[in-house]
Amino acid sequence: MIELAAAAGARVFATASAADLGRCRDLGAAEVFDYRDERLSERLASAGPVDLFVDTSGRNDLEAAVRLLARRGRIVLLAGARSRPVLPAGELYMHDRSVLGFAISNATTADLADAAAALNPRFAAGGLRPRRVEHRALADAAETHRRLERGEVRGRVVLLTP
């Protein structure tokens, strides 16, 4: 997402573990923040209001995220199916802000074709590469899925082969 947003001309703020901050910069983030920093909300707020806040953490702290939004800003939730965040309704409607969920499994064939048309040239040019590709036997699918659920497969693509 960082690479795509930066290529589109966005000024990207990224949060990541301390070990991943350099990678975020390399991908095009203008500012990077350690998500474990006790003063993270304060640091993000001082960086300026954001137009788009993409939450992949699954924690969905809408109270903190909404405070960071510019007028008409949007939050997109990509994880946290079981989370039950507090919805700061007044802050949303008083500033024309919104919250949107996104799950790739809901994409239509046309949506996927549009995404492929946008992404394939970047892949062909050597962009959008994971740090690591791991090959596993198809028979290891269940254990690989458990590793994904435990957060052990971050920053890599796992290919299952027969």
Contact map, one row per residue, 1 for C-alpha under 8 A:
111110000000000000000000000000000000000000000000000000000000000000000000000000000000000000000000000000000000000000000000000000000000000000000000000000000000000000
111111000001010000000001001110000000000000000000000000000000000000000000000000000000000000000000000000000000000000000000000000000000000000000000000000000000000000
111111100000000000000000001110000000000000000000000000000000000000000000000000000000000000000000000000000000000000000000000000010000000000000000000000000000000000
111111110000000000000000000000000000000000000000000000000000000000000000000000000000000000000000000000000000000000000000000000000000000000000000000000000000000000
111111111111000000000000000000000000000000000000000000000000000000000000000000000000000000000000000000000000000000000000000000000000000000000000000000000000000000
011111111111000000000000001110000000000000000000000000000000000000000000000000000000000000000000000000000000000000000000000000000000000000000000000000000000000000
001111111100000000000000000100000000000000000000000000000000000000000000000000000000000000000000000000000000000000000000000000000000000000000000000000000000000000
000111111100000000000000000000000000000000000000000000000000000000000000000000000000000000000000000000000000000000000000000000000000000000000000000000000000000000
000011111110000000000000000000000000000000000000000000000000000000000000000000000000000000000000000000000000000000000000000000000000000000000000000000000000000000
000011111111000000000000000000000000000000000000000000000000000000000000000000000000000000000000000000000000000000000000000000000000000000000000000000000000000000
000011001111100000000000000011000000000000000000000000000000000000000000000000000000000000000000000000000000000000000000000000000000000000000000000000000000000000
010011000111110000000000000111100000000000000000000000000000000000000000000000000000000000000000000000000000000000000000000000000000000000000000000000000000000000
000000000011111000000000000011111000000000000000000000000000000000000000000000000000000000000000000000000000000000000000000000000000000000000000000000000000000000
010000000001111100000001000010111000000000000000000000000000000000000000000000000000000000000000000000000000000000000000000000000000000000000000000000000000000000
000000000000111110001000000000011110000000000000000000000000000000000000000000000000000000000000000000000000000000000000000000000000000000000000000000000000000000
000000000000011111111001000000011110000000000000000000000000000000000000000000000000000000000000000000000000000000000000000000000000000000000000000000000000000000
000000000000001111111000000000000111000000000000000000000000000000000000000000000000000000000000000000000000000000000000000000000000000000000000000000000000000000
000000000000000111111000000000001110000000000000000000000000000000000000000000000000000000000000000000000000000000000000000000000000000000000000000000000000000000
000000000000000111111100000000000000000000000000000000000000000000000000000000000000000000000000000000000000000000000000000000000000000000000000000000000000000000
000000000000000111111111000000000000000000000000000000000000000000000000000000000000000000000000000000000000000000000000000000000000000000000000000000000000000000
000000000000001111111111100000011100000000000000000000000000000000000000000000000000000000000000000000000000000000000000000000000000000000000000000000000000000000
000000000000000000111111110000000000000000000000000000000000000000000000000000000000000000000000000000000000000000000000000000000000000000000000000000000000000000
000000000000000000011111111000000000000000000000000000000000000000000000000000000000000000000000000000000000000000000000000000000000000000000000000000000000000000
010000000000010100011111111110010000000000000000000000000000000000000000000000000000000000000000000000000000000000000000000000000000000000000000000000000000000000
000000000000000000001111111111110000000000000000000000000000000000000000000000000000000000000000000000000000000000000000000000000000000000000000000000000000000000
000000000000000000000111111110000000000000000000000000000000000000000000000000000000000000000000000000000000000000000000000000000000000000000000000000000000000000
011001000000000000000011111110000000000000000000000000000000000000000000000000000000000000000000000000000000000000000000000000000000000000000000000000000000000000
011001100001000000000001111111000000000000000000000000000000000000000000000000000000000000000000000000000000000000000000000000000000000000000000000000000000000000
011001000011110000000001111111110000000000000000000000000000000000000000000000000000000000000000000000000000000000000000000000000000000000000000000000000000000000
000000000011100000000000100111110000000000000000000000000000000000000000000000000000000000000000000000000000000000000000000000000000000000000000000000000000000000
000000000001110000000000100011111000000000000000000000000000000000000000000000000000000000000000000000000000000000000000000000000000000000000000000000000000000000
000000000000111100001001100011111100000000000000000000000000000000000000000000000000000000000000000000000000000000000000000000000000000000000000000000000000000000
000000000000111101001000000000111110100100110000000000000000000000000000000000000000000000000000000000000000000000000000000000000000000000000000000000000000000000
000000000000001111001000000000011111100100000000000000000000000000000000000000000000000000000000000000000000000000000000000000000000000000000000000000000000000000
000000000000001111000000000000001111100100000000000000000000000000000000000000000000000000000000000000000000000000000000000000000000000000000000000000000000000000
000000000000000010000000000000000111110100000000000000000000000000000000000000000000000000000000000000000000000000000000000000000000000000000000000000000000000000
000000000000000000000000000000001111111100000000000000000000000000000000000000000000000000000000000000000000000000000000000000000000000000000000000000000000000000
000000000000000000000000000000000001111100000000000000000000000000000000000000000000000000000000000000000000000000000000000000000000000000000000000000000000000000
000000000000000000000000000000000000111111100000000000000000000000000000000000000000000000000000000000000000000000000000000000000000000000000000000000000000000000
000000000000000000000000000000001111111111110000000000000000000000000000000000000000000000000000000000000000000000000000000000000000000000000000000000000000000000
000000000000000000000000000000000000001111111000000000000000000100000000000000000000000000000000000000000000000000000000000000000000000000000000000000000000000000
000000000000000000000000000000000000001111111100000000000000000000000000000000000000000000000000000000000000000000000000000000000000000000000000000000000000000000
000000000000000000000000000000001000001111111110000000000000000000000000000000000000000000000000000000000000000000000000000000000000000000000000000000000000000000
000000000000000000000000000000001000000111111111000000000000000000010000000000000000000000000000000000000000000000000000000000000000000000000000000000000000000000
000000000000000000000000000000000000000011111111100000000000000000110000000000000000000000000000000000000000000000000000000000000000000000000000000000000000000000
000000000000000000000000000000000000000001111111000000000000000000000000000000000000000000000000000000000000000000000000000000000000000000000000000000000000000000
000000000000000000000000000000000000000000111111100000000000000000000000000000000000000000000000000000000000000000000000000000000000000000000000000000000000000000
000000000000000000000000000000000000000000011111110000000000000000010000000000000000000000000000000000000000000000000000000000000000000000000000000000000000000000
000000000000000000000000000000000000000000001011111000000000000000011100000000000000000000000000000000000000000000000000000000000000000000000000000000000000000000
000000000000000000000000000000000000000000000001111110000000000000011100100000000000000000000000000000000000000000000000000000000000000000000000000000000000000000
000000000000000000000000000000000000000000000000111110000000000000001111110000000000000000000000000000000000000000000000000000000000000000000000000000000000000000
000000000000000000000000000000000000000000000000011111000000000000001000111100000000000000000000000000000000000000000000000000000000000000000000000000000000000000
000000000000000000000000000000000000000000000000011111100000000010001000111100000000000000000000000000000000000000000000000000000000000000000000000000000000000000
000000000000000000000000000000000000000000000000000111110000000000000000001111000000000000000000000000000000000000000000000000000000000000000000000000000000000000
000000000000000000000000000000000000000000000000000011111101000000000000001111100000000000000000000000000000000000000000000000000000000000000000000000000000000000
000000000000000000000000000000000000000000000000000001111100000000000000000011100000000000000000000000000000000000000000000000000000000000000000000000000000000000
000000000000000000000000000000000000000000000000000000111111000000000000000001110000000000000000000000000000000000000000000000000000000000000000000000000000000000
000000000000000000000000000000000000000000000000000000111111000000000000000011111010000000000000000000000000000000000000000000000000000000000000000000000000000000
000000000000000000000000000000000000000000000000000000001111100000000000000000110010100000000000000000000000000000000000000000000000000000000000000000000000000000
000000000000000000000000000000000000000000000000000000101111110000000000000010110010100000000000000000000000000000000000000000000000000000000000000000000000000000
000000000000000000000000000000000000000000000000000000000011111110000000000000000000110000000000000000000000000000000000000000000000000000000000000000000000000000
000000000000000000000000000000000000000000000000000000000001111111000000000000000000111100000000000000000000000000000000000000000000000000000000000000000000000000
000000000000000000000000000000000000000000000000000000000000111111100000000000000000011100000000000000000000000000000000000000000000000000000000000000000000000000
000000000000000000000000000000000000000010000000000000000000111111110000000000000000000000000000000000000000000000000000000000000000000000000000000000000000000000
000000000000000000000000000000000000000000000000000010000000111111111000001000000000000000000000000000000000000000000000000000000000000000000000000000000000000000
000000000000000000000000000000000000000000000000000000000000011111111000001000000000000100110000100000000000000000000000000000000000000000000000000000000000000000
000000000000000000000000000000000000000000001000000000000000001111111000000000000000000000100000000000000000000000000000000000000000000000000000000000000000000000
000000000000000000000000000000000000000000011001110000000000000111111100000000000000000000000000000000000000000000000000000000000000000000000000000000000000000000
000000000000000000000000000000000000000000000000111110000000000011111111110000000000000000000000100000000000000000000000000000000000000000000000000000000000000000
000000000000000000000000000000000000000000000000111000000000000000011111100000000000000000000010100000000000000000000000000000000000000000000000000000000000000000
000000000000000000000000000000000000000000000000001000000000000000001111100000000000000000000011100000000000000000000000000000000000000000000000000000000000000000
000000000000000000000000000000000000000000000000001000000000000000001111110000000000000000000011110000000000000000000000000000000000000000000000000000000000000000
000000000000000000000000000000000000000000000000011110000000000000001111111000000000000000000001110000000000000000000000000000000000000000000000000000000000000000
000000000000000000000000000000000000000000000000001110000000000000001001111100000000000000000000111100000000000000000000000000000000000000000000000000000000000000
000000000000000000000000000000000000000000000000000111100000000011000000111110000000000000000000011100000000000000000000000000000000000000000000000000000000000000
000000000000000000000000000000000000000000000000000111100000000000000000011111000000000000000000001111000000000000000000000000000000000000000000000000000000000000
000000000000000000000000000000000000000000000000000001110101000000000000001111110000000000000000001111000000000000000000000000000000000000000000000000000000000000
000000000000000000000000000000000000000000000000000001111100000000000000000111110000000000000000000011100000000000000000000000000000000000000000000000000000000000
000000000000000000000000000000000000000000000000000000111111000000000000000011111000000000000000000000000000000000000000000000000000000000000000000000000000000000
000000000000000000000000000000000000000000000000000000001111000000000000000011111110000000000000000000000000000000000000000000000000000000000000000000000000000000
000000000000000000000000000000000000000000000000000000000100000000000000000000111110000000000000000000000000000000000000000000000000000000000000000000000000000000
000000000000000000000000000000000000000000000000000000000000000000000000000000011111000000000000000000000000000000000000000000000000000000000000000000000000000000
000000000000000000000000000000000000000000000000000000000111000000000000000000011111100000000000000000000000000000000000000000000000000000000000000000000000000000
000000000000000000000000000000000000000000000000000000000000000000000000000000000111110000000000000000000000000000000000000000000000000000000000000000000000000000
000000000000000000000000000000000000000000000000000000000011110000000000000000000011111000000000000000000000000000000000000000000000000000000000000000000000000000
000000000000000000000000000000000000000000000000000000000000111000000000000000000001111100000000000000000000000000000000000000000000000000000000000000000000000000
000000000000000000000000000000000000000000000000000000000000011000000000000000000000111110000000000000000000000000000000000000000000000000000000000000000000000000
000000000000000000000000000000000000000000000000000000000000011001000000000000000000011111110000000000000000000000000000000000000000000000000000000000000000000000
000000000000000000000000000000000000000000000000000000000000000000000000000000000000001111111000000000000000000000000000000000000000000000000000000000000000000000
000000000000000000000000000000000000000000000000000000000000000000000000000000000000000111111100000000000000000000000000000000000000000000000000000000000000000000
000000000000000000000000000000000000000000000000000000000000000001100000000000000000000111111110100000000000000000000000000000000000000000000000000000000000000000
000000000000000000000000000000000000000000000000000000000000000001000000000000000000000111111111110000000000000000000000000000000000000000000000000000000000000000
000000000000000000000000000000000000000000000000000000000000000000000000000000000000000011111111110000000000000000000000000000000000000000000000000000000000000000
000000000000000000000000000000000000000000000000000000000000000000000000000000000000000001111111100000000000000000000000000000000000000000000000000000000000000000
000000000000000000000000000000000000000000000000000000000000000000000111000000000000000000111111100000000000000000000000000000000000000000000000000000000000000000
000000000000000000000000000000000000000000000000000000000000000000000011100000000000000000011111110000000000000000000000000000000000000000000000000000000000000000
000000000000000000000000000000000000000000000000000000000000000001001111110000000000000000111111111000000000000000000000000000000000000000000000000000000000000000
000000000000000000000000000000000000000000000000000000000000000000000001111000000000000000011001111100000000000000000000000000000000000000000000000000000000000000
000000000000000000000000000000000000000000000000000000000000000000000000011110000000000000000000111110000000000000000000000000000000000000000000000000000000000000
000000000000000000000000000000000000000000000000000000000000000000000000011110000000000000000000011111000000000000000000000000000000000000000000000000000000000000
000000000000000000000000000000000000000000000000000000000000000000000000000111000000000000000000001111100000000000000000000000000000000000000000000000000000000000
000000000000000000000000000000000000000000000000000000000000000000000000000111000000000000000000000111110100000000000000000000000000000000000000000000000000000000
000000000000000000000000000000000000000000000000000000000000000000000000000001000000000000000000000011111110000000000000000000000000000000000000000000000000000000
000000000000000000000000000000000000000000000000000000000000000000000000000000000000000000000000000001111110000000000000000000000000000000000000000000000000000000
000000000000000000000000000000000000000000000000000000000000000000000000000000000000000000000000000000111110000000000000000000000000000000000000000000000000000000
000000000000000000000000000000000000000000000000000000000000000000000000000000000000000000000000000001111111000000000000000000000000000000000000000000000000000000
000000000000000000000000000000000000000000000000000000000000000000000000000000000000000000000000000000111111111100000000000000000000000000000000000000000000000000
000000000000000000000000000000000000000000000000000000000000000000000000000000000000000000000000000000000111111100000000000000000000000000000000000000000000000000
000000000000000000000000000000000000000000000000000000000000000000000000000000000000000000000000000000000011111110000000000000000000000000000000000000000000000000
000000000000000000000000000000000000000000000000000000000000000000000000000000000000000000000000000000000011111111000000000000000000000000000000000000000000000000
000000000000000000000000000000000000000000000000000000000000000000000000000000000000000000000000000000000011111111100000000000000000000000000000000000000000000000
000000000000000000000000000000000000000000000000000000000000000000000000000000000000000000000000000000000011111111110000000000000000000000000000000000000000000000
000000000000000000000000000000000000000000000000000000000000000000000000000000000000000000000000000000000000111111111000000000000000000000000000000000000000000000
000000000000000000000000000000000000000000000000000000000000000000000000000000000000000000000000000000000000011111111100000000000000000000000000000000000000000000
000000000000000000000000000000000000000000000000000000000000000000000000000000000000000000000000000000000000001111111110000000000000000000000000000000000000000000
000000000000000000000000000000000000000000000000000000000000000000000000000000000000000000000000000000000000000111111111000000000000000000000000000000000000000000
000000000000000000000000000000000000000000000000000000000000000000000000000000000000000000000000000000000000000011111111100000000000000000000000000000000000000000
000000000000000000000000000000000000000000000000000000000000000000000000000000000000000000000000000000000000000001111111110000000000000000000000000000000000000000
000000000000000000000000000000000000000000000000000000000000000000000000000000000000000000000000000000000000000000111111111000000000000000000000000000000000000000
000000000000000000000000000000000000000000000000000000000000000000000000000000000000000000000000000000000000000000011111111100000000000000000000000000000000000000
000000000000000000000000000000000000000000000000000000000000000000000000000000000000000000000000000000000000000000001111111110000000000000000000000000000000000000
000000000000000000000000000000000000000000000000000000000000000000000000000000000000000000000000000000000000000000000111111111110000000000000000000000000000000000
000000000000000000000000000000000000000000000000000000000000000000000000000000000000000000000000000000000000000000000011111111111000000000000000000000000000000000
000000000000000000000000000000000000000000000000000000000000000000000000000000000000000000000000000000000000000000000001111111100000000000000000000000000000000000
000000000000000000000000000000000000000000000000000000000000000000000000000000000000000000000000000000000000000000000000111111100000000000000000000000000000000000
000000000000000000000000000000000000000000000000000000000000000000000000000000000000000000000000000000000000000000000000011111111000000000000000000000000000000000
000000000000000000000000000000000000000000000000000000000000000000000000000000000000000000000000000000000000000000000000011111111000000000000000000000000000000000
001000000000000000000000000000000000000000000000000000000000000000000000000000000000000000000000000000000000000000000000011001111100000000000000000000000000000000
000000000000000000000000000000000000000000000000000000000000000000000000000000000000000000000000000000000000000000000000001001111110000000000000000000000000000000
000000000000000000000000000000000000000000000000000000000000000000000000000000000000000000000000000000000000000000000000000000011111100000000000000000000011100000
000000000000000000000000000000000000000000000000000000000000000000000000000000000000000000000000000000000000000000000000000000001111100000000000000000000011000000
000000000000000000000000000000000000000000000000000000000000000000000000000000000000000000000000000000000000000000000000000000000111110000000000000000000011100000
000000000000000000000000000000000000000000000000000000000000000000000000000000000000000000000000000000000000000000000000000000000111111000000000000000000001111000
000000000000000000000000000000000000000000000000000000000000000000000000000000000000000000000000000000000000000000000000000000000001111100000000000000000001111000
000000000000000000000000000000000000000000000000000000000000000000000000000000000000000000000000000000000000000000000000000000000000111110000000000000000000011110
000000000000000000000000000000000000000000000000000000000000000000000000000000000000000000000000000000000000000000000000000000000000011111011000000000000000011110
000000000000000000000000000000000000000000000000000000000000000000000000000000000000000000000000000000000000000000000000000000000000001111111000000000000000000111
000000000000000000000000000000000000000000000000000000000000000000000000000000000000000000000000000000000000000000000000000000000000000111111000000000000000000111
000000000000000000000000000000000000000000000000000000000000000000000000000000000000000000000000000000000000000000000000000000000000000011111100000000000000000001
000000000000000000000000000000000000000000000000000000000000000000000000000000000000000000000000000000000000000000000000000000000000000111111111000000000000000100
000000000000000000000000000000000000000000000000000000000000000000000000000000000000000000000000000000000000000000000000000000000000000111111111100000000000000100
000000000000000000000000000000000000000000000000000000000000000000000000000000000000000000000000000000000000000000000000000000000000000000111111110000000000000000
000000000000000000000000000000000000000000000000000000000000000000000000000000000000000000000000000000000000000000000000000000000000000000011111111000000000000000
000000000000000000000000000000000000000000000000000000000000000000000000000000000000000000000000000000000000000000000000000000000000000000011111111100000000000000
000000000000000000000000000000000000000000000000000000000000000000000000000000000000000000000000000000000000000000000000000000000000000000001111111110000000000000
000000000000000000000000000000000000000000000000000000000000000000000000000000000000000000000000000000000000000000000000000000000000000000000111111111000000000000
000000000000000000000000000000000000000000000000000000000000000000000000000000000000000000000000000000000000000000000000000000000000000000000011111111111000000000
000000000000000000000000000000000000000000000000000000000000000000000000000000000000000000000000000000000000000000000000000000000000000000000001111111111100000000
000000000000000000000000000000000000000000000000000000000000000000000000000000000000000000000000000000000000000000000000000000000000000000000000111111110000000000
000000000000000000000000000000000000000000000000000000000000000000000000000000000000000000000000000000000000000000000000000000000000000000000000011111110000000000
000000000000000000000000000000000000000000000000000000000000000000000000000000000000000000000000000000000000000000000000000000000000000000000000001111111100000000
000000000000000000000000000000000000000000000000000000000000000000000000000000000000000000000000000000000000000000000000000000000000000000000000001111111100000000
000000000000000000000000000000000000000000000000000000000000000000000000000000000000000000000000000000000000000000000000000000000000000000000000001100111111110000
000000000000000000000000000000000000000000000000000000000000000000000000000000000000000000000000000000000000000000000000000000000000000000000000000100111111000000
000000000000000000000000000000000000000000000000000000000000000000000000000000000000000000000000000000000000000000000000000000000111000000000000000000001111100000
000000000000000000000000000000000000000000000000000000000000000000000000000000000000000000000000000000000000000000000000000000000111110000000000000000001111110000
000000000000000000000000000000000000000000000000000000000000000000000000000000000000000000000000000000000000000000000000000000000101110000000000000000001011111000
000000000000000000000000000000000000000000000000000000000000000000000000000000000000000000000000000000000000000000000000000000000000111100000000000000001001111100
000000000000000000000000000000000000000000000000000000000000000000000000000000000000000000000000000000000000000000000000000000000000111100000000000000000000111110
000000000000000000000000000000000000000000000000000000000000000000000000000000000000000000000000000000000000000000000000000000000000001111011000000000000000011111
000000000000000000000000000000000000000000000000000000000000000000000000000000000000000000000000000000000000000000000000000000000000001111000000000000000000001111
000000000000000000000000000000000000000000000000000000000000000000000000000000000000000000000000000000000000000000000000000000000000000011100000000000000000000111
